[in-house]
Amino acid sequence: MGKTASLPGVSEEIPALTKLAEKYVEKRDERMAVGKKEVELKQQLIALMKTLKRRSYYDQEANLSITLESQTTIKVKVGSDEEEDDE
C-alpha cells in the first residue's frame, strides 16, 4: 500500500512521538490486564469468605487481616501496610 498524501493540518511523522506512544500503550495494556486479574482474585476471595461464612479473618503468622464489609467490599491488610482494597 502506498503512502497517502498529507491532509491539511496533519503534521509529519515524528518517530520519537510514535515510539513513546507505543511504549505508553504497552504499559497501559499491562496495567489493564493486572487490574482485571486483581478483580478476579478479589471476587474469589469474597466468594471463599462467604463459603466459609466468615466476616473477618486474621493470620497472626502472616500478619494478614481480611474484613468482608459487604457483599462486594473487602479490605485486606498485610503487616503495617496502610493500603487497603475497599472496592
Secondary structure, 3 states (H helix, E strand, C coil): CCCCCCCCCCCCCCHHHHHHHHHHHHHHHHHHHHHHHHHHHHHHHHHHHHHCCCCEEEECCCCEEEEECCCCCEEEEECCCCCCCCC
